[in-house]
Amino acid sequence: MKTIGETQEIVQDNLFPISYNTTMGTTLVRPAPLTTKTNISAGLGKPIVTVRKPSSIKSLSESASERIFKIGNQTIGFHQKDCLQFLAGLPSESLDVIVTDPAYSGMNNRLKLGKGRIVGKYLDKGKDAGKWFSEFEDTIENYKSFLSKCKSALKKNGHIYIMFDSFSLLSLAPIVRQYFDVKNIIVWDKVNVGMGHYYRRRHEFILFATNGNNRNIKHRAFPDIWRIKRIHQSHYPTQKPVEIFDIMLSASAKPGFTVCDPFMGSASAAVAAIKHGCNFVGADISPKSINLSAKRIEIFALDGMDLLQPNSCVPEGEKVFW
Ligand SMILES: C[S@@+](CC[C@H](N)C(=O)[O-])C[C@H]1O[C@@H](n2cnc3c(N)ncnc32)[C@H](O)[C@@H]1O
C-alpha cells in the first residue's frame, strides 16, 4: 500500500491539478482530511459536491489501450477499441445491463445546426487536437451488427438502454425490435434549450429494452420523462450528466451487477456504476476518452469528487424520483 503523499506529481492542469500515480499493482489511499480540496475547487472555479465516501483504488492494468481498476470489490475496465470489436470479445451472457449513448453519424452528416457551429467543430472530428470525436458509421448493417453483439454479451433478461437523437430515432431505433423486447422510449428533458433551426432542441430519447421478459425494473412508478439539466461547458464533447445513468441503474441494477457502455466517452456511466456498487466494462475508440476517464475515476474513487461534473444536474428545488 502506498499513500498519495508519497506518489509522484506528473500532471498539472486545470482540470486535474493533482496527479494520482497509480502504478500497476499499487493501491492508493488518500490520507484524510483532504487538504487539496480547496485547490481543486479553485482551479475549476466551481464548488465541489462530494458524492461518495473516499475509498481506495488499485490499478490492475495500465497500458495505453486498457485501464483496469479495482475499487473495493468492484472492477472497472476501460478499453480503447471499436465498439464492435470490443463487444465481440466479451464473454457471451456476461453483462447485466448495457447503457449507452452512441456516436451516431446520421444527424451530424445531415443537419447543420446553429450557423454551422457544430459543423465547424465537427470538421476536426477524431483528430488529436480536434474538439469532436469520431463517429460510428450508423449504416443499417453496422447497427444490426452492434445490436446482435450486444444481445450475445447481455444475460438473458438483461436490460439495455440506448440513447437516440431525433434523427436516429426514426432511422435506427425500429431495428432494435428485431433483437430485444422494446419496453418504452423515455424522454430526457434537458430543461434548457440547445441548438436547432426547426424548434430548438431540449430533449433526447432513451430506448429501454430487455433481453427476455423475466426481470422488471425496480419501481413501477418511475416516470418516462426525466428532467435533468444538460451539462454546459463540458470537458468532453456531448458529456452526459451522471444522473441520466443513475436513473437507469437505479431501475435496472443491483450491487455486483456488471454494467457496460461500449461508447463510454468521459465515463459518466462508469461513475454511476461505481455509485451503484456495480462492475463496469466500457470501450471507446478515442485514446482521449480512455485517459480522461481513467483520471476521472481515480479521483472519484479516492476523493469522492467528480471533477468532470462537480455540480448536480437536477433542477433546483426538484425532488429526485429514483
Ligand atoms: C456521444 S459520446 C459518449 C458520451 C458519454 N456518454 C459521456 O457522457 O461522456 C460517443 C462516444 O463514442 C465514441 N465512438 C465513436 N465511434 C466509436 C466506435 N466505432 N467504437 C467505440 N466508440 C466510438 C466517441 O469517441 C465518443 O466518445
The ligand as a Gaussian input file, in Angstrom:
#p B3LYP/6-31G(d) Opt

LIG

0 1
 C      -21.870000      10.640000     -27.503000
 S      -20.238000      10.229000     -26.996000
 C      -20.487000       9.455000     -25.431000
 C      -20.529000      10.451000     -24.329000
 C      -20.626000       9.791000     -22.960000
 N      -21.938000       9.225000     -22.750000
 C      -20.300000      10.783000     -21.870000
 O      -21.161000      11.052000     -21.012000
 O      -19.191000      11.322000     -21.875000
 C      -19.894000       8.887000     -28.045000
 C      -18.504000       8.309000     -27.947000
 O      -18.399000       7.246000     -28.891000
 C      -17.041000       7.171000     -29.316000
 N      -17.003000       6.397000     -30.576000
 C      -17.180000       6.810000     -31.851000
 N      -17.097000       5.789000     -32.707000
 C      -16.858000       4.684000     -31.954000
 C      -16.695000       3.312000     -32.253000
 N      -16.741000       2.873000     -33.517000
 N      -16.490000       2.457000     -31.228000
 C      -16.422000       2.898000     -29.938000
 N      -16.553000       4.196000     -29.597000
 C      -16.789000       5.073000     -30.585000
 C      -16.607000       8.612000     -29.438000
 O      -15.189000       8.713000     -29.339000
 C      -17.353000       9.244000     -28.264000
 O      -16.513000       9.328000     -27.138000

